[in-house]
């Protein structure tokens, strides 16, 4: 079986022409039967990727694109190239060339061409869809991560406040307990000068109240006796706390 040879020169020439058009342009292909087919540039590109292969047909001749070249496939495989108007052949290792088929006589496989183009466009559509899905998933992941970070920050803030509040409550409770114990351990007492001495929490020492300790209450107090209100004051004279204003008796404490 003879070795198949790709006509790379033809593919190169047509591919160069393809690069001069944009994806919305079209090629008009003239079929051997005289009909014309409008093929998008992308179709032509997909077709040229596979190349044009010379094959041996049932007559034992070389055939390209369904066109019998009339060249018997025997002995040394001839060389083929793309010429100005069609495919040329050389039997003397490239010294001389002769055209054996015109480009317009080549019958391309349109079904394979359409299938190749569909594969290209569908593959690109699938790629775009997959990329869109990936971007959407990445956005969702970033949003979820942001939410998680915000929740973690809020949790840490709440935990810090809870610890601070707990610490403050413990400190305050301990302070109040210590103050109560300090006052309990240092009750009021009579000093050597005969006055009541009271514990000062700010100074942590006894201070003179200036109230004479006469065995009664440290501060003026009141009690009711029948229809009378009596004021008891052992620290100073009652007269210092009782003032009569018009028809009213005013008690100053």
Buried (B, 14 or more C-beta within 10 A) or exposed (E): EEEEBEBBBBBEBBBEEBEEBEEEEBBEBBBBEEEEBEBBBBBBBBBBEEEBEBBBEEEEBBBBBEBBBEBEBEEEBBBBBBBEEBBBBBBEEEEEBEBBBBBEBBBBEBEEBBEBBEEBBEEEEEEEEEEEEEEEEEEEEEEEEEEEEEEEEEEEEEEEEEEEEEEEEEEEEEEEEEEEEEEEEBEBEBBEEEBBBBBEEEEEEBEEBEBBBEEEEBEBEEEEEEEEEEEEBBBEEEEEBEEEEEEEEEEEE
